Amino acid sequence: MSSPSPAPGLSRTEPLRPLPKLIFMSRWLQLPLYLGLIVAQAVYVYHFWVELVHLIEAAFGNKEAIGMLAEAVMPVVPGAAAAPVPAKLTETTIMLVVLGLIDVVMISNLLIMVIVGGYETFVSRLHLEGHPDQPEWLSHVNASVLKVKLGTAIIGISSIHLLKTFINAAHYDAKTILAQGGIHLAFLLSAMAIAYCDRLMAPMLKQDPHGH
């Protein structure tokens, strides 16, 4: 008769056999992926500050900065002549640049959720219990919660892109606007489907939290 499994919260006394140990240790192969995302986070921070510096310079009348911002926010139309550089910073350009900065922040938040939540869920515990800087959402994170949070974050990012398109709608054709709206709707439906599936599974997880 096999020995009963250890109770939750108790440490395992017998060592793992070689094959289960190898399989279990393979989770550390994900570590370089999360380290790579940290590097990507640093790139986004650099990009944010470059755009912010250009915005500040343009606000003080720097022609080169105004041209760079205008080039960044205006879509490139194949075959069309390059748009003239505006003489001053317009409200629309400021709004589009600020939305771009918000977009960078939201993507950065998404990266943090993936890095911290993914590492905590799939690699190893971070042991942040009781730490004053522990994120509120991390206290109850699991694979299902992480999926829903990632879905809502992607919807937020998509909303920013869609808003930028609507503000700059004169430079886009109808097909592009409809395509972006359709993609955003697909993100919404996907997130709703994930949340609904998790809601259906919640009673089963409460009845059998350890999957026995």
CNS distance restraints for C-alpha pairs under 8 A (distance, minus, plus):
assign (resid   6 and name CA) (resid  10 and name CA) 6.32 0.50 0.50
assign (resid   6 and name CA) (resid  11 and name CA) 7.44 0.50 0.50
assign (resid   6 and name CA) (resid  12 and name CA) 6.56 0.50 0.50
assign (resid  16 and name CA) (resid  20 and name CA) 6.30 0.50 0.50
assign (resid  16 and name CA) (resid  21 and name CA) 5.51 0.50 0.50
assign (resid  17 and name CA) (resid  21 and name CA) 5.95 0.50 0.50
assign (resid  18 and name CA) (resid  22 and name CA) 6.06 0.50 0.50
assign (resid  19 and name CA) (resid  23 and name CA) 6.21 0.50 0.50
assign (resid  20 and name CA) (resid  24 and name CA) 5.95 0.50 0.50
assign (resid  21 and name CA) (resid  25 and name CA) 5.97 0.50 0.50
assign (resid  22 and name CA) (resid  26 and name CA) 6.19 0.50 0.50
assign (resid  23 and name CA) (resid  27 and name CA) 7.64 0.50 0.50
assign (resid  27 and name CA) (resid  31 and name CA) 7.89 0.50 0.50
assign (resid  27 and name CA) (resid 122 and name CA) 6.97 0.50 0.50
assign (resid  27 and name CA) (resid 123 and name CA) 5.49 0.50 0.50
assign (resid  28 and name CA) (resid 123 and name CA) 6.17 0.50 0.50
assign (resid  29 and name CA) (resid  33 and name CA) 7.91 0.50 0.50
assign (resid  30 and name CA) (resid  34 and name CA) 6.63 0.50 0.50
assign (resid  30 and name CA) (resid 123 and name CA) 7.21 0.50 0.50
assign (resid  31 and name CA) (resid  35 and name CA) 6.26 0.50 0.50
assign (resid  31 and name CA) (resid 119 and name CA) 7.81 0.50 0.50
assign (resid  31 and name CA) (resid 123 and name CA) 7.57 0.50 0.50
assign (resid  32 and name CA) (resid  36 and name CA) 6.00 0.50 0.50
assign (resid  33 and name CA) (resid  37 and name CA) 6.37 0.50 0.50
assign (resid  34 and name CA) (resid  38 and name CA) 6.39 0.50 0.50
assign (resid  34 and name CA) (resid 115 and name CA) 5.57 0.50 0.50
assign (resid  34 and name CA) (resid 119 and name CA) 7.38 0.50 0.50
assign (resid  35 and name CA) (resid  39 and name CA) 6.54 0.50 0.50
assign (resid  36 and name CA) (resid  40 and name CA) 6.32 0.50 0.50
assign (resid  37 and name CA) (resid  41 and name CA) 6.10 0.50 0.50
assign (resid  37 and name CA) (resid 111 and name CA) 6.88 0.50 0.50
assign (resid  37 and name CA) (resid 115 and name CA) 6.93 0.50 0.50
assign (resid  38 and name CA) (resid  42 and name CA) 6.41 0.50 0.50
assign (resid  38 and name CA) (resid 111 and name CA) 7.93 0.50 0.50
assign (resid  38 and name CA) (resid 115 and name CA) 7.52 0.50 0.50
assign (resid  39 and name CA) (resid  43 and name CA) 6.41 0.50 0.50
assign (resid  40 and name CA) (resid  44 and name CA) 6.35 0.50 0.50
assign (resid  41 and name CA) (resid  45 and name CA) 6.30 0.50 0.50
assign (resid  41 and name CA) (resid 108 and name CA) 6.22 0.50 0.50
assign (resid  41 and name CA) (resid 111 and name CA) 6.87 0.50 0.50
assign (resid  42 and name CA) (resid  46 and name CA) 6.29 0.50 0.50
assign (resid  43 and name CA) (resid  47 and name CA) 6.17 0.50 0.50
assign (resid  44 and name CA) (resid  48 and name CA) 6.03 0.50 0.50
assign (resid  44 and name CA) (resid 104 and name CA) 6.64 0.50 0.50
assign (resid  44 and name CA) (resid 108 and name CA) 7.08 0.50 0.50
assign (resid  45 and name CA) (resid  49 and name CA) 6.41 0.50 0.50
assign (resid  46 and name CA) (resid  50 and name CA) 6.25 0.50 0.50
assign (resid  47 and name CA) (resid  51 and name CA) 6.26 0.50 0.50
assign (resid  48 and name CA) (resid  52 and name CA) 6.14 0.50 0.50
assign (resid  48 and name CA) (resid 101 and name CA) 6.22 0.50 0.50
assign (resid  48 and name CA) (resid 104 and name CA) 6.66 0.50 0.50
assign (resid  49 and name CA) (resid  53 and name CA) 5.99 0.50 0.50
assign (resid  50 and name CA) (resid  54 and name CA) 6.27 0.50 0.50
assign (resid  51 and name CA) (resid  55 and name CA) 6.18 0.50 0.50
assign (resid  51 and name CA) (resid  69 and name CA) 7.95 0.50 0.50
assign (resid  51 and name CA) (resid  97 and name CA) 7.75 0.50 0.50
assign (resid  51 and name CA) (resid 101 and name CA) 7.53 0.50 0.50
assign (resid  52 and name CA) (resid  56 and name CA) 6.26 0.50 0.50
assign (resid  52 and name CA) (resid 101 and name CA) 7.73 0.50 0.50
assign (resid  53 and name CA) (resid  57 and name CA) 6.12 0.50 0.50
assign (resid  54 and name CA) (resid  58 and name CA) 5.99 0.50 0.50
assign (resid  54 and name CA) (resid  65 and name CA) 5.23 0.50 0.50
assign (resid  54 and name CA) (resid  66 and name CA) 7.62 0.50 0.50
assign (resid  54 and name CA) (resid  68 and name CA) 7.70 0.50 0.50
assign (resid  54 and name CA) (resid  69 and name CA) 7.07 0.50 0.50
assign (resid  55 and name CA) (resid  59 and name CA) 6.13 0.50 0.50
assign (resid  55 and name CA) (resid  65 and name CA) 7.13 0.50 0.50
assign (resid  55 and name CA) (resid  66 and name CA) 7.76 0.50 0.50
assign (resid  55 and name CA) (resid  69 and name CA) 7.30 0.50 0.50
assign (resid  55 and name CA) (resid  94 and name CA) 7.64 0.50 0.50
assign (resid  55 and name CA) (resid  97 and name CA) 7.57 0.50 0.50
assign (resid  56 and name CA) (resid  60 and name CA) 6.64 0.50 0.50
assign (resid  57 and name CA) (resid  61 and name CA) 6.65 0.50 0.50
assign (resid  57 and name CA) (resid  62 and name CA) 5.48 0.50 0.50
assign (resid  57 and name CA) (resid  65 and name CA) 6.06 0.50 0.50
assign (resid  57 and name CA) (resid  66 and name CA) 7.93 0.50 0.50
assign (resid  58 and name CA) (resid  62 and name CA) 4.84 0.50 0.50
assign (resid  58 and name CA) (resid  63 and name CA) 6.82 0.50 0.50
assign (resid  58 and name CA) (resid  64 and name CA) 7.84 0.50 0.50
assign (resid  58 and name CA) (resid  65 and name CA) 5.06 0.50 0.50
assign (resid  58 and name CA) (resid  66 and name CA) 4.94 0.50 0.50
assign (resid  58 and name CA) (resid  88 and name CA) 7.78 0.50 0.50
assign (resid  58 and name CA) (resid  89 and name CA) 6.41 0.50 0.50
assign (resid  59 and name CA) (resid  89 and name CA) 6.50 0.50 0.50
assign (resid  61 and name CA) (resid  66 and name CA) 7.46 0.50 0.50
assign (resid  61 and name CA) (resid  88 and name CA) 6.61 0.50 0.50
assign (resid  61 and name CA) (resid  89 and name CA) 7.57 0.50 0.50
assign (resid  62 and name CA) (resid  66 and name CA) 6.25 0.50 0.50
assign (resid  63 and name CA) (resid  67 and name CA) 6.15 0.50 0.50
assign (resid  63 and name CA) (resid  87 and name CA) 7.36 0.50 0.50
assign (resid  63 and name CA) (resid  88 and name CA) 7.69 0.50 0.50
assign (resid  64 and name CA) (resid  68 and name CA) 6.22 0.50 0.50
assign (resid  65 and name CA) (resid  69 and name CA) 6.15 0.50 0.50
assign (resid  66 and name CA) (resid  70 and name CA) 6.08 0.50 0.50
assign (resid  66 and name CA) (resid  85 and name CA) 7.51 0.50 0.50
assign (resid  66 and name CA) (resid  86 and name CA) 7.21 0.50 0.50
assign (resid  66 and name CA) (resid  87 and name CA) 7.91 0.50 0.50
assign (resid  66 and name CA) (resid  88 and name CA) 6.88 0.50 0.50
assign (resid  66 and name CA) (resid  89 and name CA) 6.25 0.50 0.50
assign (resid  67 and name CA) (resid  71 and name CA) 6.05 0.50 0.50
assign (resid  67 and name CA) (resid  85 and name CA) 5.43 0.50 0.50
assign (resid  67 and name CA) (resid  86 and name CA) 7.08 0.50 0.50
assign (resid  68 and name CA) (resid  72 and name CA) 6.11 0.50 0.50
assign (resid  69 and name CA) (resid  73 and name CA) 6.24 0.50 0.50
assign (resid  69 and name CA) (resid  93 and name CA) 7.40 0.50 0.50
assign (resid  69 and name CA) (resid  97 and name CA) 7.28 0.50 0.50
assign (resid  70 and name CA) (resid  74 and name CA) 5.95 0.50 0.50
assign (resid  70 and name CA) (resid  85 and name CA) 7.03 0.50 0.50
assign (resid  70 and name CA) (resid  86 and name CA) 7.53 0.50 0.50
assign (resid  70 and name CA) (resid  93 and name CA) 6.71 0.50 0.50
assign (resid  71 and name CA) (resid  75 and name CA) 7.81 0.50 0.50
assign (resid  73 and name CA) (resid  93 and name CA) 7.02 0.50 0.50
assign (resid  73 and name CA) (resid  96 and name CA) 6.36 0.50 0.50
assign (resid  73 and name CA) (resid  97 and name CA) 6.82 0.50 0.50
assign (resid  74 and name CA) (resid 168 and name CA) 7.68 0.50 0.50
assign (resid  74 and name CA) (resid 171 and name CA) 7.36 0.50 0.50
assign (resid  75 and name CA) (resid 171 and name CA) 6.66 0.50 0.50
assign (resid  75 and name CA) (resid 172 and name CA) 7.58 0.50 0.50
assign (resid  89 and name CA) (resid  93 and name CA) 6.57 0.50 0.50
assign (resid  89 and name CA) (resid  94 and name CA) 7.00 0.50 0.50
assign (resid  90 and name CA) (resid  94 and name CA) 6.31 0.50 0.50
assign (resid  91 and name CA) (resid  95 and name CA) 6.11 0.50 0.50
assign (resid  92 and name CA) (resid  96 and name CA) 6.14 0.50 0.50
assign (resid  92 and name CA) (resid 167 and name CA) 7.54 0.50 0.50
assign (resid  93 and name CA) (resid  97 and name CA) 6.07 0.50 0.50
assign (resid  94 and name CA) (resid  98 and name CA) 6.05 0.50 0.50
assign (resid  95 and name CA) (resid  99 and name CA) 6.08 0.50 0.50
assign (resid  96 and name CA) (resid 100 and name CA) 6.14 0.50 0.50
assign (resid  96 and name CA) (resid 164 and name CA) 6.09 0.50 0.50
assign (resid  96 and name CA) (resid 167 and name CA) 7.71 0.50 0.50
assign (resid  97 and name CA) (resid 101 and name CA) 6.31 0.50 0.50
assign (resid  98 and name CA) (resid 102 and name CA) 6.20 0.50 0.50
assign (resid  99 and name CA) (resid 103 and name CA) 6.03 0.50 0.50
assign (resid  99 and name CA) (resid 160 and name CA) 6.61 0.50 0.50
assign (resid  99 and name CA) (resid 164 and name CA) 6.94 0.50 0.50
assign (resid 100 and name CA) (resid 104 and name CA) 6.33 0.50 0.50
assign (resid 100 and name CA) (resid 160 and name CA) 7.94 0.50 0.50
assign (resid 101 and name CA) (resid 105 and name CA) 6.36 0.50 0.50
assign (resid 102 and name CA) (resid 106 and name CA) 6.17 0.50 0.50
assign (resid 102 and name CA) (resid 160 and name CA) 7.85 0.50 0.50
assign (resid 103 and name CA) (resid 107 and name CA) 6.17 0.50 0.50
assign (resid 103 and name CA) (resid 157 and name CA) 6.07 0.50 0.50
assign (resid 103 and name CA) (resid 160 and name CA) 6.31 0.50 0.50
assign (resid 103 and name CA) (resid 161 and name CA) 7.68 0.50 0.50
assign (resid 104 and name CA) (resid 108 and name CA) 6.07 0.50 0.50
assign (resid 105 and name CA) (resid 109 and name CA) 6.18 0.50 0.50
assign (resid 106 and name CA) (resid 110 and name CA) 6.20 0.50 0.50
assign (resid 106 and name CA) (resid 153 and name CA) 7.20 0.50 0.50
assign (resid 106 and name CA) (resid 156 and name CA) 7.49 0.50 0.50
assign (resid 106 and name CA) (resid 157 and name CA) 6.35 0.50 0.50
assign (resid 107 and name CA) (resid 111 and name CA) 6.21 0.50 0.50
assign (resid 107 and name CA) (resid 153 and name CA) 7.94 0.50 0.50
assign (resid 107 and name CA) (resid 157 and name CA) 6.93 0.50 0.50
assign (resid 108 and name CA) (resid 112 and name CA) 6.28 0.50 0.50
assign (resid 109 and name CA) (resid 113 and name CA) 6.29 0.50 0.50
assign (resid 109 and name CA) (resid 153 and name CA) 8.00 0.50 0.50
assign (resid 110 and name CA) (resid 114 and name CA) 6.25 0.50 0.50
assign (resid 110 and name CA) (resid 150 and name CA) 6.69 0.50 0.50
assign (resid 110 and name CA) (resid 153 and name CA) 6.19 0.50 0.50
assign (resid 110 and name CA) (resid 154 and name CA) 7.74 0.50 0.50
assign (resid 111 and name CA) (resid 115 and name CA) 5.95 0.50 0.50
assign (resid 112 and name CA) (resid 116 and name CA) 5.79 0.50 0.50
assign (resid 112 and name CA) (resid 117 and name CA) 7.68 0.50 0.50
assign (resid 113 and name CA) (resid 117 and name CA) 5.22 0.50 0.50
assign (resid 113 and name CA) (resid 118 and name CA) 7.24 0.50 0.50
assign (resid 113 and name CA) (resid 146 and name CA) 7.68 0.50 0.50
assign (resid 113 and name CA) (resid 150 and name CA) 7.41 0.50 0.50
assign (resid 114 and name CA) (resid 118 and name CA) 5.05 0.50 0.50
assign (resid 114 and name CA) (resid 119 and name CA) 7.69 0.50 0.50
assign (resid 114 and name CA) (resid 146 and name CA) 7.97 0.50 0.50
assign (resid 114 and name CA) (resid 150 and name CA) 7.75 0.50 0.50
assign (resid 115 and name CA) (resid 119 and name CA) 5.88 0.50 0.50
assign (resid 116 and name CA) (resid 120 and name CA) 6.06 0.50 0.50
assign (resid 117 and name CA) (resid 121 and name CA) 5.94 0.50 0.50
assign (resid 117 and name CA) (resid 138 and name CA) 6.72 0.50 0.50
assign (resid 117 and name CA) (resid 141 and name CA) 6.76 0.50 0.50
assign (resid 117 and name CA) (resid 142 and name CA) 7.78 0.50 0.50
assign (resid 117 and name CA) (resid 146 and name CA) 6.80 0.50 0.50
assign (resid 118 and name CA) (resid 122 and name CA) 5.70 0.50 0.50
assign (resid 118 and name CA) (resid 123 and name CA) 7.36 0.50 0.50
assign (resid 118 and name CA) (resid 146 and name CA) 7.80 0.50 0.50
assign (resid 119 and name CA) (resid 123 and name CA) 4.89 0.50 0.50
assign (resid 119 and name CA) (resid 124 and name CA) 6.10 0.50 0.50
assign (resid 119 and name CA) (resid 125 and name CA) 7.52 0.50 0.50
assign (resid 120 and name CA) (resid 124 and name CA) 5.36 0.50 0.50
assign (resid 120 and name CA) (resid 125 and name CA) 4.96 0.50 0.50
assign (resid 120 and name CA) (resid 126 and name CA) 6.05 0.50 0.50
assign (resid 121 and name CA) (resid 125 and name CA) 7.46 0.50 0.50
assign (resid 121 and name CA) (resid 141 and name CA) 7.44 0.50 0.50
assign (resid 121 and name CA) (resid 142 and name CA) 5.95 0.50 0.50
assign (resid 121 and name CA) (resid 143 and name CA) 6.60 0.50 0.50
assign (resid 128 and name CA) (resid 134 and name CA) 6.00 0.50 0.50
assign (resid 129 and name CA) (resid 134 and name CA) 7.24 0.50 0.50
assign (resid 129 and name CA) (resid 139 and name CA) 7.66 0.50 0.50
assign (resid 130 and name CA) (resid 134 and name CA) 7.43 0.50 0.50
assign (resid 134 and name CA) (resid 138 and name CA) 7.07 0.50 0.50
assign (resid 134 and name CA) (resid 139 and name CA) 7.80 0.50 0.50
assign (resid 135 and name CA) (resid 139 and name CA) 7.26 0.50 0.50
assign (resid 137 and name CA) (resid 141 and name CA) 6.26 0.50 0.50
assign (resid 140 and name CA) (resid 145 and name CA) 7.85 0.50 0.50
assign (resid 141 and name CA) (resid 145 and name CA) 5.65 0.50 0.50
assign (resid 141 and name CA) (resid 146 and name CA) 6.28 0.50 0.50
assign (resid 142 and name CA) (resid 146 and name CA) 5.92 0.50 0.50
assign (resid 143 and name CA) (resid 147 and name CA) 6.21 0.50 0.50
assign (resid 144 and name CA) (resid 148 and name CA) 6.48 0.50 0.50
assign (resid 144 and name CA) (resid 198 and name CA) 6.52 0.50 0.50
assign (resid 145 and name CA) (resid 149 and name CA) 6.17 0.50 0.50
assign (resid 146 and name CA) (resid 150 and name CA) 6.00 0.50 0.50
assign (resid 147 and name CA) (resid 151 and name CA) 6.07 0.50 0.50
assign (resid 147 and name CA) (resid 194 and name CA) 7.49 0.50 0.50
assign (resid 148 and name CA) (resid 152 and name CA) 6.25 0.50 0.50
assign (resid 148 and name CA) (resid 191 and name CA) 6.54 0.50 0.50
assign (resid 148 and name CA) (resid 194 and name CA) 6.60 0.50 0.50
assign (resid 148 and name CA) (resid 195 and name CA) 6.12 0.50 0.50
assign (resid 149 and name CA) (resid 153 and name CA) 6.12 0.50 0.50
assign (resid 150 and name CA) (resid 154 and name CA) 6.14 0.50 0.50
assign (resid 151 and name CA) (resid 155 and name CA) 6.27 0.50 0.50
assign (resid 151 and name CA) (resid 187 and name CA) 7.48 0.50 0.50
assign (resid 151 and name CA) (resid 190 and name CA) 7.72 0.50 0.50
assign (resid 151 and name CA) (resid 191 and name CA) 5.22 0.50 0.50
assign (resid 152 and name CA) (resid 156 and name CA) 6.25 0.50 0.50
assign (resid 152 and name CA) (resid 191 and name CA) 6.69 0.50 0.50
assign (resid 153 and name CA) (resid 157 and name CA) 6.32 0.50 0.50
assign (resid 154 and name CA) (resid 158 and name CA) 6.06 0.50 0.50
assign (resid 154 and name CA) (resid 187 and name CA) 7.46 0.50 0.50
assign (resid 155 and name CA) (resid 159 and name CA) 6.04 0.50 0.50
assign (resid 155 and name CA) (resid 184 and name CA) 6.93 0.50 0.50
assign (resid 155 and name CA) (resid 187 and name CA) 6.06 0.50 0.50
assign (resid 155 and name CA) (resid 188 and name CA) 6.46 0.50 0.50
assign (resid 156 and name CA) (resid 160 and name CA) 6.42 0.50 0.50
assign (resid 157 and name CA) (resid 161 and name CA) 6.47 0.50 0.50
assign (resid 158 and name CA) (resid 162 and name CA) 6.10 0.50 0.50
assign (resid 158 and name CA) (resid 184 and name CA) 5.96 0.50 0.50
assign (resid 159 and name CA) (resid 163 and name CA) 6.03 0.50 0.50
assign (resid 159 and name CA) (resid 184 and name CA) 7.10 0.50 0.50
assign (resid 160 and name CA) (resid 164 and name CA) 6.20 0.50 0.50
assign (resid 161 and name CA) (resid 165 and name CA) 6.27 0.50 0.50
assign (resid 162 and name CA) (resid 166 and name CA) 6.27 0.50 0.50
assign (resid 162 and name CA) (resid 180 and name CA) 6.50 0.50 0.50
assign (resid 162 and name CA) (resid 181 and name CA) 6.95 0.50 0.50
assign (resid 162 and name CA) (resid 184 and name CA) 7.72 0.50 0.50
assign (resid 163 and name CA) (resid 167 and name CA) 6.15 0.50 0.50
assign (resid 164 and name CA) (resid 168 and name CA) 6.14 0.50 0.50
assign (resid 165 and name CA) (resid 169 and name CA) 5.47 0.50 0.50
assign (resid 165 and name CA) (resid 172 and name CA) 7.48 0.50 0.50
assign (resid 165 and name CA) (resid 177 and name CA) 7.01 0.50 0.50
assign (resid 166 and name CA) (resid 177 and name CA) 7.67 0.50 0.50
assign (resid 168 and name CA) (resid 172 and name CA) 7.30 0.50 0.50
assign (resid 169 and name CA) (resid 173 and name CA) 7.69 0.50 0.50
assign (resid 169 and name CA) (resid 177 and name CA) 7.67 0.50 0.50
assign (resid 172 and name CA) (resid 176 and name CA) 6.38 0.50 0.50
assign (resid 172 and name CA) (resid 177 and name CA) 6.84 0.50 0.50
assign (resid 173 and name CA) (resid 177 and name CA) 6.63 0.50 0.50
assign (resid 174 and name CA) (resid 178 and name CA) 6.09 0.50 0.50
assign (resid 175 and name CA) (resid 179 and name CA) 5.96 0.50 0.50
assign (resid 176 and name CA) (resid 180 and name CA) 6.19 0.50 0.50
assign (resid 177 and name CA) (resid 181 and name CA) 6.18 0.50 0.50
assign (resid 178 and name CA) (resid 182 and name CA) 6.05 0.50 0.50
assign (resid 179 and name CA) (resid 183 and name CA) 6.15 0.50 0.50
assign (resid 180 and name CA) (resid 184 and name CA) 6.14 0.50 0.50
assign (resid 181 and name CA) (resid 185 and name CA) 6.17 0.50 0.50
assign (resid 182 and name CA) (resid 186 and name CA) 6.17 0.50 0.50
assign (resid 183 and name CA) (resid 187 and name CA) 6.32 0.50 0.50
assign (resid 184 and name CA) (resid 188 and name CA) 6.33 0.50 0.50
assign (resid 185 and name CA) (resid 189 and name CA) 6.22 0.50 0.50
assign (resid 186 and name CA) (resid 190 and name CA) 6.05 0.50 0.50
assign (resid 187 and name CA) (resid 191 and name CA) 6.16 0.50 0.50
assign (resid 188 and name CA) (resid 192 and name CA) 6.19 0.50 0.50
assign (resid 189 and name CA) (resid 193 and name CA) 6.07 0.50 0.50
assign (resid 190 and name CA) (resid 194 and name CA) 6.21 0.50 0.50
assign (resid 191 and name CA) (resid 195 and name CA) 6.13 0.50 0.50
assign (resid 192 and name CA) (resid 196 and name CA) 6.02 0.50 0.50
assign (resid 193 and name CA) (resid 197 and name CA) 6.12 0.50 0.50
assign (resid 194 and name CA) (resid 198 and name CA) 6.22 0.50 0.50
assign (resid 195 and name CA) (resid 199 and name CA) 6.17 0.50 0.50
assign (resid 196 and name CA) (resid 200 and name CA) 6.28 0.50 0.50
assign (resid 197 and name CA) (resid 201 and name CA) 6.25 0.50 0.50
assign (resid 198 and name CA) (resid 202 and name CA) 6.00 0.50 0.50
assign (resid 199 and name CA) (resid 203 and name CA) 7.73 0.50 0.50
assign (resid 200 and name CA) (resid 204 and name CA) 7.95 0.50 0.50
assign (resid 201 and name CA) (resid 205 and name CA) 6.33 0.50 0.50
assign (resid 202 and name CA) (resid 206 and name CA) 6.25 0.50 0.50
assign (resid 203 and name CA) (resid 207 and name CA) 6.31 0.50 0.50
assign (resid 204 and name CA) (resid 208 and name CA) 6.13 0.50 0.50
assign (resid 204 and name CA) (resid 209 and name CA) 7.79 0.50 0.50
assign (resid 205 and name CA) (resid 209 and name CA) 4.76 0.50 0.50
assign (resid 205 and name CA) (resid 210 and name CA) 7.81 0.50 0.50
assign (resid 205 and name CA) (resid 211 and name CA) 7.52 0.50 0.50
assign (resid 208 and name CA) (resid 212 and name CA) 6.37 0.50 0.50
